[in-house]
Amino acid sequence: MVTADEIAGIAVFAELSEADRERISRAAADITLAAGEYAAYEGGERALFGLLEGKIEAVKHVEGIGRVVGVRAPGDIFGEVPVTLGTTFPVGFRAAEPSRVMRLDPDDYYAVVAAAPDVGREIGQLASHRISGLRGLQGISFEPSVPRAFVVGERWDAACAELRHFLQRNQVAFKWLRPGTDDLTDQWDGPVPAPEDCPVLRVVDGKTVVRPQLRRVAELLGLSTEPEAAEYDTVIVGAGPAGLAAAVYGASEGLRTIVIEREAPGGQAGASSRIENYLGFPSGVSGDELASRALQQARRLGAEILVTRAIMRIDAATRQVHLDGGDVLRARTIILACGVTWRRLDIEGGEALAGKGVAYGAARSEAPASHGFDVQIVGAGNSAGQAALYFASHARSVTILCRSAGPERTMSQYLLDQLAARTNIEVLTHSEVVRVEGEGKLEAIVVRNSQTGDETTLESGGLFILIGADAETGWLPPEIARDRRGFILTGAELTGTDRWELERDPYLLETSVPGIFACGDVRFSPVKRVAAAVGEGSMAVQFVHGHLARPAAARVG
Ligand SMILES: Cc1cc2nc3c(=O)[nH]c(=O)nc-3n(C[C@H](O)[C@H](O)[C@H](O)COP(=O)(O)OP(=O)(O)OC[C@H]3O[C@@H](n4cnc5c(N)ncnc54)[C@H](O)[C@@H]3O)c2cc1C
């Protein structure tokens, strides 16, 4: 318990009467922090803290990188900005060494300032000082973020696009320099890379690599690519919303949890420019923002997350998991959260221009590059509608190409209304792309009207294809039952069939192999939504506990 004498050591409370300090002492939480532990997270709920012992640093995350922007010593307070303005914490506060802090929740804080208005005035002044001036929050917002890497490459180089997406989805701040621009000559220290070497990556204060493999990039940037242990309570395949949710719950509930992701965290959500219907984000949230928050949360809670590693094989009898490169992990349980893969469109010239203007999905990072161009979107579902709206703020025009008579039956009404209100969005019905054209990059597309047979050539600065997705589960062992399209059968789909051999019924998300679970889009279910994937990922962990608690769930290996 924080004593009244200790409270007198906090400068703003020094002049309070003994009775007032006693009142604070009865309300304040006494918190001990190990070095590196946070007293308050950026974005966390407001509260006022006083530092009793140790040292606290203020940490601001910009583009995924935490930067120390201030320090508090014993006797200082923090949290004055959120309590004064009634907002969440604009920066986080982390112990730089073992520390002890007192925390006053908002109601207790307001009770103190009601009794001692001078304290309220002083805290208000401190808050104003923290916000204004070059050394305050205002100053921080003017400072450009410091990149961790430079990338040199052309917009239309597919390898460069892949590298940029990878960095973005792994929350690595980087600066993209394009050949032939002033930016490159000003910021690239040394001879300009030859076109045949691009894309080139330079890690700030580190190595330069030409045409790097993503695994190498991950290693250079310190992203985990190697498992730390040989056995885990649960191995999660895929770091989309379902896998990240499972990781958050698994790690927070004390399971040794590893997520293995073959590309970068985020899954399909990372390719979505705006998700409008995810609970708790009234004005929508981009897929990469959602994924980036989930990733931070999973890591903070202790989940191990490997990127650029694919699971190639699972041995159903031993539950051994084989990674590419030959590593084998022992898994007490496995959660399959490997989602679905974009359905490809068979168009003449499409493969040659993939990544050079022809893209599957519509990542937010693509939009600025479409600035001032005419772009087309193939598809009539919600993903296509969302992408069109997002791209319309950058592109000169956006044309939605639908094979059907229109998107009315396949797109939500709120999207149809918003599309109708945008003057630079047009919908072409009964239209199919038959050919794409361009030398080294997409320049035009040829569209055929299926009713008249007429073909029209449209100038194109980007063709984004969003026509649904398929489960790619051919790599799973035959013991894991799937439907004819590859979606994994779980729970009730197996009960009473010859694919389930135990006396007990399978858990809701359990596959035909006890202890192996499936969640999210890869599971046989009509619901393909972020919220469903997140819900199922968290539920899967509950079933993992259930399985581990059974006597038959002997240790493997
Ligand atoms: C453009 C777009 C817009 C969307 N908009 C919305 C929306 O507004 N609202 C909504 O609710 N839903 C939306 N969705 C759907 C939503 O994104 C999906 O339902 C959700 O992402 C499914 O999550 P998941 O984790 O099951 O799978 P995924 O997101 O597909 O993630 C699976 C992950 O597993 C990895 N993986 C696969 N196989 C392996 C392997 N063998 N080894 C290692 N890793 C592997 C993949 O690389 C991937 O990262 C949208 C989807 C798209 C593409």
PDBQT file of the ligand as one rigid body, heavy atoms in Angstrom, charges set to zero:
ROOT
HETATM    1  C1  LIG A 601     -10.182  -7.665 -49.851  1.00  0.00    +0.000 C 
HETATM    2  C2  LIG A 601     -10.901  -8.322 -48.710  1.00  0.00    +0.000 A 
HETATM    3  C3  LIG A 601     -11.845  -7.613 -47.994  1.00  0.00    +0.000 A 
HETATM    4  C4  LIG A 601     -12.500  -8.194 -46.911  1.00  0.00    +0.000 A 
HETATM    5  N1  LIG A 601     -13.394  -7.444 -46.216  1.00  0.00    +0.000 NA
HETATM    6  C5  LIG A 601     -13.995  -7.964 -45.134  1.00  0.00    +0.000 A 
HETATM    7  C6  LIG A 601     -14.894  -7.174 -44.352  1.00  0.00    +0.000 A 
HETATM    8  O1  LIG A 601     -15.116  -6.004 -44.615  1.00  0.00    +0.000 OA
HETATM    9  N2  LIG A 601     -15.460  -7.741 -43.270  1.00  0.00    +0.000 N 
HETATM   10  C7  LIG A 601     -15.220  -9.034 -42.918  1.00  0.00    +0.000 A 
HETATM   11  O2  LIG A 601     -15.751  -9.473 -41.909  1.00  0.00    +0.000 OA
HETATM   12  N3  LIG A 601     -14.396  -9.822 -43.662  1.00  0.00    +0.000 NA
HETATM   13  C8  LIG A 601     -13.781  -9.322 -44.757  1.00  0.00    +0.000 A 
HETATM   14  N4  LIG A 601     -12.944 -10.101 -45.510  1.00  0.00    +0.000 N 
HETATM   15  C9  LIG A 601     -12.785 -11.523 -45.163  1.00  0.00    +0.000 C 
HETATM   16  C10 LIG A 601     -11.774 -11.711 -44.037  1.00  0.00    +0.000 C 
HETATM   17  O3  LIG A 601     -10.570 -11.017 -44.344  1.00  0.00    +0.000 OA
HETATM   18  C11 LIG A 601     -11.513 -13.191 -43.829  1.00  0.00    +0.000 C 
HETATM   19  O4  LIG A 601     -12.732 -13.805 -43.455  1.00  0.00    +0.000 OA
HETATM   20  C12 LIG A 601     -10.475 -13.417 -42.722  1.00  0.00    +0.000 C 
HETATM   21  O5  LIG A 601      -9.242 -12.816 -43.066  1.00  0.00    +0.000 OA
HETATM   22  C13 LIG A 601     -10.256 -14.923 -42.492  1.00  0.00    +0.000 C 
HETATM   23  O6  LIG A 601      -9.245 -15.056 -41.542  1.00  0.00    +0.000 OA
HETATM   24  P1  LIG A 601      -8.393 -16.410 -41.397  1.00  0.00    +0.000 P 
HETATM   25  O7  LIG A 601      -7.399 -16.134 -40.329  1.00  0.00    +0.000 OA
HETATM   26  O8  LIG A 601      -9.305 -17.553 -41.267  1.00  0.00    +0.000 OA
HETATM   27  O9  LIG A 601      -7.642 -16.637 -42.786  1.00  0.00    +0.000 OA
HETATM   28  P2  LIG A 601      -6.675 -15.739 -43.654  1.00  0.00    +0.000 P 
HETATM   29  O10 LIG A 601      -6.944 -14.301 -43.437  1.00  0.00    +0.000 OA
HETATM   30  O11 LIG A 601      -6.798 -16.270 -45.039  1.00  0.00    +0.000 OA
HETATM   31  O12 LIG A 601      -5.199 -16.047 -43.084  1.00  0.00    +0.000 OA
HETATM   32  C14 LIG A 601      -4.588 -17.314 -43.270  1.00  0.00    +0.000 C 
HETATM   33  C15 LIG A 601      -3.073 -17.182 -43.111  1.00  0.00    +0.000 C 
HETATM   34  O13 LIG A 601      -2.493 -18.479 -43.125  1.00  0.00    +0.000 OA
HETATM   35  C16 LIG A 601      -1.273 -18.470 -43.847  1.00  0.00    +0.000 C 
HETATM   36  N5  LIG A 601      -0.996 -19.848 -44.309  1.00  0.00    +0.000 N 
HETATM   37  C17 LIG A 601      -1.742 -20.603 -45.150  1.00  0.00    +0.000 A 
HETATM   38  N6  LIG A 601      -1.182 -21.822 -45.306  1.00  0.00    +0.000 NA
HETATM   39  C18 LIG A 601      -0.063 -21.852 -44.540  1.00  0.00    +0.000 A 
HETATM   40  C19 LIG A 601       0.948 -22.840 -44.282  1.00  0.00    +0.000 A 
HETATM   41  N7  LIG A 601       0.892 -24.044 -44.832  1.00  0.00    +0.000 N 
HETATM   42  N8  LIG A 601       1.964 -22.507 -43.453  1.00  0.00    +0.000 NA
HETATM   43  C20 LIG A 601       2.021 -21.284 -42.862  1.00  0.00    +0.000 A 
HETATM   44  N9  LIG A 601       1.091 -20.311 -43.086  1.00  0.00    +0.000 NA
HETATM   45  C21 LIG A 601       0.059 -20.589 -43.904  1.00  0.00    +0.000 A 
HETATM   46  C22 LIG A 601      -1.560 -17.495 -44.992  1.00  0.00    +0.000 C 
HETATM   47  O14 LIG A 601      -0.363 -16.950 -45.532  1.00  0.00    +0.000 OA
HETATM   48  C23 LIG A 601      -2.413 -16.428 -44.267  1.00  0.00    +0.000 C 
HETATM   49  O15 LIG A 601      -1.625 -15.380 -43.760  1.00  0.00    +0.000 OA
HETATM   50  C24 LIG A 601     -12.248  -9.545 -46.575  1.00  0.00    +0.000 A 
HETATM   51  C25 LIG A 601     -11.311 -10.282 -47.300  1.00  0.00    +0.000 A 
HETATM   52  C26 LIG A 601     -10.640  -9.674 -48.338  1.00  0.00    +0.000 A 
HETATM   53  C27 LIG A 601      -9.602 -10.460 -49.083  1.00  0.00    +0.000 C 
ENDROOT
TORSDOF 0
